[in-house]
Amino acid sequence: MITSLDPTLLAAIVREQGTPTYVYDARILDAGVRRWIEAVGDPSRICYAVKANYNLGVLAHLASHEIGFEASTVGEMARALAAGVPASRVVLGGVPKSPQEVDEGVRRGLDLVVLQAAHEVEAAVRAGATLGGSARVGLRVRPGIRAGAHPSLETGRADAKFGFGPEEIPEAWEALAAAGGLEPTTLAFHLGSGLESLEPYEAAIDVLLGLVTELEASEHPVRELDLGGGLGVSNEDAGADLEPADLVRIVRRRLEGTDLQVRYEPGRSIAARAGTLVTRVLYRRERDGYPALVCDGGFTDFGRFSLYGAQHRIEPLEGALEGPATVEVLGPTCESGDKLGTERPLHGVRPGDLLAVRDVGAYGFVMASNYNARPRPAEVLVDAEGWRVVRERETLADLWRGETVG
C-alpha cells in the first residue's frame, strides 16, 4: 500500500498556503482506480462517484484512466463536463431530481440517466418524445436491505426516500419501454456509504435478478445492473478495507449464466485515502480533567465526526503519538459540537503544531460550509510533477459574492 504524504512535504505546502488546507496524493488516487480496474477489467464499467470529491483537478486526473463518472446532480454532471469528461462517460444517478433536471440529463447525450420516482419517469417520457434520438435510461430499485452503515448513510432500506419499491418497477419500466426516444436498459441500486460487509450486496442482487426475470417478456429486457458503490474504508486499519476484487467475485458468481453487464460506482474506496487535511493547533485547554486541542480547522472544513462520529486518524506532523487516548481535537466555531475527533493520544502536541487528519479525500471538502462566515480551505494536488493548488482558499469577499444590499 502507498503510504500517506510525507510530513515534511505537507509542512512545506502549508507554509505557503496556510491552514487549514486539503492535500490530495495523486499516487493514492491512481492506486485506488487500479484496484477497481484490476478487479473489473473494463474501465468503462467503473463510474467514479463524483460526490465523493468533485474538485476539477481531481476529476481530470481520474479521467485519464478512461473510467466513467456518476453524477448525483446536474451540478456534479456540469463539474465532470467542465473537467473534460465526455458526456458519453457520464451517468446521471438515481437521487431525487426535478423535472427540469431530468429533461437536461436526457438531452445531454449521457451514457445513462437513472430515474427513481414516478415524476422523473414522466419527465423523461416528455423529454424523449421530442428528443430526435435515443437516450439510455434506467430505474433505481429500493431493495429493502439494511446494509449495516451509519443510519444516515443507508440508502437501500425499505423506508428510504430513494428509488422504486420492487413491486413498482414493472409499471415504470413499461412506461419507459413504450415511450419514444428512450431506451430502458438498466436496473440500479445503491445500498449506502461506508459498508463493512459484502453480504448486503448479495441480497440486493437477488432482488434485481427477480425483476430481471419478471421483465424478460418486455420489448426492452434488462441488459445491465448498476450496483452503486459504498465499499467501506477503515479509519484505523487499511488492511480492513473491503476489496473490489471480493465484490466482483461475488457478482460474477451470482450472474453466471446471464448476459447482464454490470456497472460499479465507487467513490470513497478510490478517493478517501488520498486526502489529508492539515490544521494548526491554536491552543490547549483542559475540559473535565482531559486535555483538548483547539485548531483552526473544524467541522466547517471537515464534518464527518460531527455528522457521523467518524474517528479519522489524527497525527502530529512532527513527533509521535504520545500518552493515553484522552485528547479531544476541537474546531474554532461557536459550537460545542465542533470536533474533528476524540480520544486521541496527542499529549505531546503544543500550540502552533500542525496536525494531519488522514483519509479525508472523500466527503471532506465537498461537505465543507461557510458557517460562521469562514472561508473554505485551499485544495492542493500532489503528483509526479510536484504540487499545485487546484482550488484557491476562499477570500472574505468570496463570502458575499452574488449578494446585494439593495
C-alpha positions in Angstrom: 0.0 0.0 0.0 1.2 3.5 -0.8 1.8 5.5 2.4 0.4 8.9 3.2 2.2 12.0 2.1 5.4 12.9 3.7 5.0 15.2 6.7 7.9 17.4 5.5 6.1 18.0 2.2 2.8 18.7 4.0 4.5 21.3 6.2 6.2 22.9 3.2 2.8 23.2 1.4 1.0 24.9 4.3 3.9 27.3 4.9 2.9 28.7 1.5 -0.9 28.0 1.6 -1.7 28.4 5.3 -4.1 26.2 7.3 -6.4 24.5 7.1 -5.6 23.0 3.7 -6.6 19.8 1.9 -3.8 17.9 0.2 -4.5 15.1 -2.2 -2.0 12.5 -3.3 -2.4 11.5 -7.0 -0.4 8.3 -6.4 -3.1 7.1 -4.0 -5.9 8.1 -6.3 -4.2 6.1 -9.1 -3.8 3.1 -6.8 -7.5 3.3 -5.9 -8.6 3.3 -9.5 -6.2 0.5 -10.4 -7.7 -1.8 -7.7 -11.0 -1.4 -9.4 -9.7 -1.8 -12.9 -7.8 -5.0 -12.0 -10.9 -6.4 -10.4 -13.5 -5.4 -13.1 -11.3 -5.4 -16.2 -13.2 -2.8 -18.4 -12.6 0.7 -17.1 -15.8 1.9 -18.7 -17.8 -0.3 -16.2 -16.4 1.7 -13.3 -18.1 5.1 -12.7 -16.4 7.2 -10.1 -19.0 8.8 -7.7 -18.4 12.5 -8.3 -20.0 13.4 -5.0 -17.1 11.9 -3.1 -14.6 14.6 -4.3 -15.5 16.8 -7.2 -12.5 19.1 -7.4 -11.9 19.7 -11.1 -8.2 18.8 -10.8 -9.1 15.5 -9.1 -11.7 14.7 -11.7 -9.4 15.5 -14.6 -6.7 13.3 -13.1 -9.1 10.4 -12.6 -10.4 10.8 -16.2 -7.0 9.9 -17.5 -7.8 6.3 -16.5 -10.7 6.2 -19.0 -13.2 5.4 -16.3 -16.8 6.7 -16.3 -18.3 9.2 -13.8 -21.5 9.0 -11.8 -23.1 12.4 -11.1 -25.8 12.6 -8.4 -26.9 16.0 -9.6 -26.8 18.2 -12.7 -24.2 20.3 -10.8 -22.0 17.3 -10.5 -22.6 16.5 -14.1 -21.6 20.0 -15.1 -18.4 19.7 -13.0 -17.4 16.4 -14.7 -18.0 18.0 -18.1 -16.0 21.1 -17.1 -13.1 18.8 -16.1 -13.1 17.4 -19.6 -15.0 14.2 -19.2 -17.0 13.4 -22.3 -20.8 13.3 -21.8 -20.8 9.7 -23.1 -18.8 8.7 -20.0 -21.2 10.4 -17.5 -24.1 8.8 -15.7 -26.8 11.0 -14.0 -27.6 8.9 -11.0 -30.7 7.9 -9.1 -31.2 10.7 -6.5 -34.3 12.9 -6.4 -34.4 15.2 -9.4 -36.7 17.9 -10.6 -38.5 17.5 -14.0 -36.1 20.2 -15.4 -33.1 18.2 -14.2 -34.4 15.0 -15.8 -35.0 16.9 -19.0 -31.5 18.3 -19.1 -30.0 14.9 -18.3 -32.0 13.1 -21.1 -31.0 15.8 -23.7 -27.3 15.8 -22.8 -26.2 12.7 -24.6 -25.1 11.0 -21.3 -24.2 7.3 -21.0 -27.2 6.7 -18.8 -29.9 8.6 -16.8 -31.2 6.7 -13.7 -34.8 7.6 -12.6 -36.0 7.0 -9.1 -39.6 8.3 -8.8 -42.8 8.4 -10.9 -42.5 12.2 -11.7 -39.0 11.5 -13.1 -40.3 8.8 -15.4 -43.0 11.2 -16.6 -40.4 13.9 -17.2 -38.2 11.5 -19.1 -41.1 10.4 -21.3 -41.9 14.0 -22.2 -38.3 14.7 -23.0 -37.9 11.6 -25.1 -40.9 12.5 -27.2 -39.1 15.5 -28.6 -35.6 14.2 -28.5 -34.9 13.2 -32.1 -32.6 10.5 -30.9 -32.4 7.8 -28.2 -31.4 8.2 -24.6 -30.4 5.3 -22.3 -32.4 5.3 -19.1 -32.7 3.0 -16.0 -34.6 2.7 -12.8 -33.3 2.8 -9.2 -34.7 0.0 -7.1 -35.2 0.3 -3.3 -34.4 -3.3 -2.4 -35.3 -3.1 1.3 -31.8 -4.1 2.5 -30.2 -2.9 5.8 -26.6 -2.5 4.9 -25.1 -2.0 8.3 -23.8 1.5 7.7 -24.5 4.6 9.7 -28.3 5.2 9.6 -27.8 8.5 7.8 -25.8 6.7 5.1 -28.1 3.7 4.5 -30.0 4.3 1.3 -31.4 0.9 0.2 -33.7 0.4 3.2 -37.4 -0.2 2.7 -38.2 3.2 4.2 -35.5 5.1 2.2 -36.5 8.1 0.2 -34.7 6.8 -2.9 -36.0 4.6 -5.7 -38.9 2.4 -6.6 -40.1 -0.5 -4.5 -39.7 -3.8 -6.4 -43.4 -4.0 -6.9 -43.4 -0.6 -8.7 -40.7 -1.4 -11.2 -42.8 -3.3 -13.9 -45.2 -0.4 -14.5 -42.4 2.2 -14.6 -40.3 0.0 -16.9 -43.2 -0.5 -19.3 -43.8 3.3 -19.4 -40.2 3.8 -20.5 -40.3 1.0 -23.0 -43.5 2.4 -24.6 -42.0 5.9 -24.9 -40.4 7.4 -27.9 -36.7 8.4 -27.7 -35.9 6.3 -24.6 -34.1 3.0 -24.3 -34.6 1.4 -20.9 -31.5 -0.8 -20.2 -30.6 -0.8 -16.5 -31.8 -1.6 -13.0 -29.8 0.1 -10.3 -29.4 0.1 -6.5 -27.2 1.9 -4.1 -27.1 0.5 -0.6 -25.3 3.3 1.1 -21.8 4.5 2.1 -19.2 3.0 4.4 -20.4 -0.6 4.2 -18.4 -3.1 6.2 -19.7 -6.3 4.7 -20.4 -7.6 1.2 -23.4 -9.7 2.3 -25.9 -6.9 1.7 -24.8 -6.8 -2.0 -25.7 -10.4 -2.4 -29.2 -9.9 -1.1 -29.8 -6.8 -3.2 -28.5 -8.5 -6.4 -31.1 -11.3 -5.8 -33.8 -8.7 -5.7 -32.7 -7.3 -9.0 -32.4 -10.7 -10.6 -36.0 -11.4 -9.6 -37.0 -8.3 -11.5 -34.9 -9.2 -14.5 -36.8 -12.4 -14.8 -40.1 -10.6 -14.4 -39.2 -8.2 -17.2 -37.8 -10.7 -19.7 -41.0 -10.6 -21.7 -40.7 -6.9 -22.3 -39.7 -5.5 -25.6 -36.8 -4.0 -23.7 -35.4 -6.7 -21.3 -32.9 -5.6 -18.7 -29.4 -5.5 -20.1 -27.4 -4.1 -17.2 -27.3 -3.9 -13.4 -25.8 -0.9 -11.7 -24.7 -1.9 -8.2 -23.7 1.5 -6.9 -20.8 1.9 -4.6 -20.4 2.0 -0.8 -17.3 -0.1 -0.1 -16.1 1.0 3.4 -12.7 2.4 4.2 -11.5 1.7 7.7 -10.5 4.9 9.5 -8.0 3.0 11.6 -6.7 -0.1 9.7 -6.1 0.0 5.9 -6.0 -3.8 6.0 -9.6 -3.9 7.0 -10.9 -2.2 3.8 -13.3 -4.1 1.7 -11.7 -5.2 -1.6 -13.3 -4.6 -5.0 -12.0 -8.0 -6.2 -14.0 -9.7 -3.5 -17.2 -7.9 -4.5 -16.6 -8.6 -8.2 -16.1 -12.3 -7.5 -19.5 -12.4 -5.7 -21.2 -10.6 -8.5 -19.8 -12.8 -11.2 -20.8 -15.9 -9.3 -24.4 -14.6 -8.8 -24.7 -13.6 -12.5 -23.2 -16.7 -14.0 -25.2 -17.9 -17.0 -26.7 -14.4 -17.8 -25.7 -11.9 -20.4 -26.1 -9.0 -17.9 -23.5 -6.2 -17.9 -22.5 -4.7 -14.6 -21.7 -1.2 -13.6 -20.0 -0.1 -10.3 -20.0 3.4 -8.8 -17.1 3.6 -6.3 -16.2 6.9 -4.6 -14.8 6.6 -1.1 -12.8 3.5 -1.9 -10.9 5.5 -4.7 -10.5 8.9 -3.1 -10.6 8.6 0.7 -7.1 7.6 1.5 -5.7 10.1 -1.0 -6.7 13.1 1.2 -5.1 14.8 4.2 -6.4 17.9 6.0 -3.6 19.9 7.6 -4.7 22.1 10.5 -2.8 24.1 13.1 -3.3 24.0 16.9 -4.3 27.3 18.3 -4.2 26.5 22.0 -4.7 23.7 24.6 -7.4 23.6 27.2 -8.5 21.3 30.0 -12.0 20.0 29.7 -13.4 18.0 32.6 -9.9 17.0 33.5 -8.9 16.0 30.0 -6.8 17.9 27.5 -8.3 19.4 24.4 -6.6 20.9 21.3 -8.4 23.8 19.7 -7.4 24.0 16.0 -8.0 26.4 13.1 -9.8 23.7 11.2 -13.1 22.3 12.3 -16.4 20.9 11.3 -17.0 23.6 8.7 -13.9 22.2 6.9 -14.4 18.5 7.7 -17.7 17.5 9.2 -17.6 13.7 9.3 -17.0 13.4 13.0 -19.8 15.8 13.9 -22.2 14.2 11.4 -21.4 10.5 11.8 -19.0 10.1 14.7 -16.3 9.1 12.2 -12.9 8.8 14.0 -10.3 9.6 11.4 -6.6 9.2 12.2 -5.2 12.4 13.5 -1.4 12.6 13.7 1.2 15.3 14.6 3.3 16.3 11.6 6.3 16.4 13.9 6.9 14.0 16.7 4.9 10.9 17.5 1.6 9.9 19.1 2.1 10.2 22.8 0.2 9.4 26.0 -3.2 7.8 26.7 -6.0 8.3 24.2 -7.8 11.0 26.1 -7.3 14.2 24.0 -10.1 15.9 22.1 -9.4 17.7 18.8 -11.8 20.7 18.5 -12.6 23.3 15.9 -12.8 27.1 16.3 -16.5 27.8 15.6 -19.1 28.8 18.2 -20.5 25.3 18.5 -19.5 22.9 21.3 -20.1 20.0 18.9 -17.3 21.3 16.6 -14.9 18.4 16.8 -12.5 16.7 14.4 -12.0 13.7 16.8 -11.9 12.5 20.4 -9.9 10.1 22.5 -6.6 10.8 20.7 -3.0 10.1 22.1 -1.8 13.6 21.3 -0.4 14.7 24.7 2.8 15.9 23.2 1.2 18.4 20.8 1.6 22.1 21.6 0.1 25.3 20.3 1.4 26.1 16.9 2.0 22.5 16.0 0.5 21.0 12.8 -1.9 18.1 12.8 -2.8 15.8 9.8 -6.3 14.5 9.6 -5.9 11.4 7.4 -8.1 9.6 4.8 -10.3 12.7 4.1 -10.1 12.6 0.3 -13.8 11.6 0.1 -16.7 13.5 1.6 -14.3 16.1 3.0 -14.2 19.4 1.2 -17.4 18.6 -0.7 -19.3 18.9 2.6 -17.5 22.0 3.8 -19.5 25.1 4.6 -19.2 28.8 5.3 -20.8 28.7 8.7 -19.6 31.5 10.9 -18.6 33.2 7.7 -15.4 31.1 7.5 -13.7 30.9 4.1 -13.4 27.3 2.8 -9.8 25.9 2.7 -7.4 25.6 -0.2 -7.1 22.3 -2.1 -3.7 21.0 -3.3 -2.9 18.1 -5.6 0.5 16.4 -5.4 1.6 14.4 -8.5 4.8 13.2 -10.2 5.5 16.8 -11.3 5.2 18.3 -7.8 2.3 20.1 -6.1 -0.1 22.7 -7.3 -3.1 24.5 -5.9 -6.3 23.1 -7.5 -8.6 25.3 -5.6 -7.6 28.7 -4.1 -8.5 29.4 -0.5 -11.7 31.5 -0.4 -11.3 35.1 0.5 -13.5 37.2 2.7 -15.0 38.8 -0.4 -15.9 35.4 -1.7 -18.2 35.0 1.3 -20.7 37.5 -0.1 -20.2 37.0 -3.8 -23.5 37.2 -5.6 -25.3 39.1 -2.7 -26.6 42.6 -2.8 -27.6 45.2 -0.2 -30.5 46.6 -2.1 
